[in-house]
C-alpha cells in the first residue's frame, strides 16, 4: 500500500505550487487568485529510499519499483466553508478520503501574492481551516449521535458502541478540540471511530512554506507553527515551494549540489514523506530478486500475513511462512545466499511482526 495525503490550506499559500513540484507535473494550475483549484488533483510519486537501490545493486535486479505515495491537491478553504462560503463544503468530502492532512501554511512575506485575509499569520490560518473541519464534523455527529443513543437504549449493541465513542468525539468538538484526541477504550470502539471518517480525526502535518533564503533556517512564522504542532501532537516541516518547483525541473544529478548551495541536505518531498510515515506509523519492507527489487508499505504492528496481503490477497489467505532477512544483514552478507549461509535468513510464521527494512520472500498455498 501507499498512502494518500490531502494538501489543504487557505487560497494562495502555495498548495498547488507544492503539489506540482512534489509530483513533478503541472497538473495543478497555480495562479495568484483565490479558488484556483476547483476539482481535486491527484498525483502519484515514488517514495525515494536509498536502501532499495542498494538491494537492487546486490541482487542485480532488472527493475526497481518504489512504493507509491499519492498527493491530493484540494481546493483552498476559507472561513465559513462548512456552511457554504467560498466554494462551499463540497471539498470536505475529498478530505474524508485521505489518510493524512498536509496543511500548507504561508510563512513568507510577498506583497505581490495576495493573502485572502490581507495579512500573514500562519497560526491563525491553521485555526481557520481546523475550525471549519471541526464544524463539519460536529454537524455530522449532531445528527448521528442522538440516533445512536436511541438505538442503544433499545438494546442495539453496535449503536451502543457508536453512541459511546462518537459521543466522546462530539463532546471534544463542542469544546473546540479535534476528534483525533478521542481515546477508544477497546478495539470495537477503535473500529467504529475509524469508520466514522471524521475530518479532525486524521493526523496532521503542517508544512511551513517559507521564502527561498529561509528554507534552511525557517523564520519566526515557522517557529510559531512548530510550537503549535508540538502542543497538539502534530508534526511540522519547513520547506520552500519555490525551491521544490526548481528542483522538480532539474536533472537528478544536479540536485545535490543545488541543495548544498542552499544549505539543504534533502528535498521537501523527502521531509514530507518521512513525517508522513511517522504520523501514520508506516514501515517499509522489500521483495528482491533478479527480475525486480520492490518496496512495499505496511503499518507498524503488521504481521507477516498482513504484509503478504499488501502484495496480493491470495498471499495472505494461503500464507505458510516468510523467509526474512534484516536489511543490514542482507547487505553485509552480499545477498540472500550469503545471508542464508551466515544463518541470518529466518523462517517466520503467522505471528511474526514485520520490521522496517525486512527483506521478505513469502511462501503460500492457494
N, C-alpha and C positions, 0 to 999 in steps of 0.2 A: 504494500500500500504506500501511497504517498500521503501527503496531507494538504489540505486546502486552506489557504489564508485569505480572508476578505480584507481588502485595503479600504479603510474608511477614513473620513475626516471632513472638515468643512471645505467649501469650494476654495480653489486657488491656494492650496497648501503644498502642492507638488505631488499629489497622488498619481495622476496619470503619467507625469514625467518619470516618476519612480517605477511605475508598472512597465512602461516602455523599456526602461533601462534594464530592469530585472529580467524581463522576458526577451530582451534584445529584439523587440519588434516595434512597430509604430501602430500597434493595434488600437491603442487608446489615444484619442485626439487630445492634445494638450494645448490649451489656449487660455488667454487672460480674460476670461469672463465666467461668472458662476454657471453651474449646471452644464458644463461642457460634456460630462459623461452622463448619458441618459440610460442606455442599455448597458448592463454589466459586461465588461470584457474579461475573458478568461485566457490565461497563458500558462503553458506547461514548461517547466525548466528542469534540467537535470541537476541533481544535487551534487556539487563538487565534493569529492572525497579522495585525497591522495592515496589512501590505502587501497582503493580499487585499482588504481593504475599500477601500484606495486604488485598486487596479486596477479594482475593480467600479465605483467612482465615475467613473473616467476613461472606461471603456468603456460606462457606463450599463447595466450587466448587470442583468437581471431577477432573477437568483438568485445567492446567494453560498453556495458549498459548501466548507467547510473539509475538510482531510484529517482522518482519524479516528485516535484513539488508544484502545486497549482496555485497561482495567484488570481484572485478575482478583484477587478477594479470596480468598486461600487460607487455610484454617484454621490456627490457631496451632500451631506446632511446639514440642515440648518435648524435653528431653534423653531420649534413648532412642527417639525417634520412628522411626528407621531399623530398629529391632528390634521395633517394635510398641507402644511406650509411648504413653500419651495416646490419641489416636485412631488411632495406627498410622501406617504409611508409605504408606497409600493416597493421601495428599495429595502425596507426592513425584512421582507421575505427573502431577499437574496442573502442577507446576513445569516439567516437561520440555517442556511445550507453549508456554512463553512465550519471548520474545526477550531479556528482561532481568528481573532481580530487583530489586524495590523493597523494601528491607529496612527496615521501620519499627522504630525503637528508642525506648523510653521514656526521655526525658531530662527528666522532671519529677517533682517530689515531690507526692504527694497520698495522705494516709492513708485517704481514702475509696475509693480504687481499688486493688484487690488486685493485688499482683505475684505471679506464680506461684512465685517463689523468695523472696518476702518482703523484697526489697531492690531499690534502683535502681542498676544497674550496666550501662549500655548496651554497653560494650565486651565484657563477659562474656556478655551476652545474644547479641551478634553472633557470638561464638565458639561458643556452644552450637548455634545454628542452622547455622552453617557446618560444624561438626563432624559434625552429623547428615547434611548433604548429602554431605560427603566420605566418610562411612562407607557411605552408599548407593551412591555412585559406585565405591568400592573393592570392595564386594561384587559389583557388576555386572561390573567388569573382571577380578576374580579368577577368574571363570568364562570370560570371553570371551578373555582374552589367551592362556592356555595352549592353548586350542583353535586360535587363530590361529597360534600358534607351530608347532604340529604340522603344520597345513596348509601353512605357509610352508616347512617343512623338506621337504615333498613337492613343492615347486615351484609352489605356488599364488601367483600374483603379487599378487592382491588381499589374500590373507591376510598376505603379507609386509609390505604397507603397513600393514595393521591391527596386526600384531604390533609394528611399529616405533613408530607414533605413539601407539597405546593403551598400549603398554608404557611409553612416556615418562610418560603420564598416571598410570599405576598407581604408578610409582616416586615421583612427586611426592606422590601421595595417602598413600603409606606414610611419607613424610617430614613429613606434616601440612600439606601445601601444596595449594591448589586446582588443579584441572586447567586453569584459564584461563592458567596460566603455561607451558603447553606451547608450544613454538615449532616448528610443522610446517616441514619443510625444503623442501617444494615444494607445488604446487597439489593433487597427488593426496593427500598426507598431510592437507592442509587440508580437502579434501572428506570424507575418511574421519572425521577428527576431528569435523567438524560433524555428520555423520550419526550419530555416537555419542550425541548429545544428552545429554552429561554435565551434571549439575546444577551442578557447580562450574566449568564452562567458561563459564557465562553471565555477562555483565557485571553488576556490582552497583552500585546506587545506595543509599546509606544515607540514610534520612530521619529526622532527629532531631526527634521530637515534643516540643516544649517548651511551657511554660505561656504564656498569652496575653501576659503582661508581659515575656516574654523572646524573643518571636518576631523582633524586630528586631535583637537583640544576641546571642542564643544564651546559653549558660552553660557551666559547667565540664564538664558531661557532653557537650554537643555538640562542645566543643573537643577532648575526648579522642577522640571518634568521627572528627572531621576528621583528626586525626593518624594514626589507624589507616587511614583511607581513603587518605590520601596515601602511606603506606608500602606499600600493596598495589596502587596504581594504580587505585583505585576513586574514586568521587565521593561527596560528601555535601552535603545541603542542610538548612537549619533551617526548620521550619515549625511552626505550631500547628494541630493538627487541630480544636481548638475554634473557632479563628478561621475556618478554612476552612468549618466547619459553619455558622457565622453568615453568612458571605459567600454561601454557596450558597442561602440563603433570601432574599437581598436582590434588589431590582431592580438591573439593571446600572448604571443612572445613579447609584445611591447608593454603589456600591462604592469608587470612587476616594477619596472624602472619608473613608470609613470606614478604608481602608488608610492614608491620610495621617495620620489621628489616631493611628494605632498606630506611626507611623514606618516604614511599609512602602511600597514602590513597586510591588509586584506580588503576585499571589496565589501560594499554594503550588503550585497546578496549573501555572502558568507556569514556575516554577522546576523542577518535576519534568520537564516536557516538554523544556525546554532541556537539562537534564542528560541526559535520556534520549536526545535527538538526538546529543549529544556521545558518549555511551557507545557507541551503535550506528553512529556515522559516517553519520548520515542527513542529507539535504538536502531542500529543498522547491523544486519548480518549479510553474509556473502555466499554466493554459489560460484564455484570456479572450475573451469575445465578448458580443454583446448578449443572448444567452439566459442565459448564466451565467459567473461568474468562479469558478474552482475551483483548489484547492491539491492537489498530489499529493506523495507522499513517495517518495524512492528513496535508494539508498546512494551515498555518495561513490565516485567512480570509475565510476559507471554511464555507459554510452554513450547516445547519442540513441535508438537502437533499444530499449535496456533501458528507458528512460523511457517510450517509446511503449507498451511492453508493460505498464506499470503501468496504463495506461488500458484497453487491450484487447490480447489476444494477436495478433489479426489486424493491429494496427498495427505490432507488432514484426516479424511474419513478412513483411509486404509493405512494410516501411519504404523510402521513397525519399529523403526529406530532412526536415529540421526547420527551419522558419522561426523564428529565435531572436532575442530581444531581451533584453538585461540589464534587470533591474527598474528600476534608476536611469535608464537611457536611455528606457525606456517612459514613466516618469513625467515626465522632463524634456521629452520630445517630445510629451507630451499624448496618447499612444496609439500604436497600430500604424501608422496612416497617417503621422503625424509622424515616427516612428522610421524608417520606410522612406524618406521624403523626405530625412531627415538622414543617410542611409547607416548607420544604427545597427541595422537589421534584417539579420541574417546568414543565409545558407543553409548549414546544417551537415549533414554526411554521417554515415555509419555509424561513423566513428572519433571523432566529437566526444564529449568528456567533459562531461556536464551540470554546470552550476554552480548553486550555491544562488541562488534568485531569478530564474532564467531564465523568461521568458515564451515559451512554445513553441506552435507550430502544426504538426502533423505531416501530411506528405503520404505517402500509402501506396497500394499497389495490391494487391488480393487476387485 
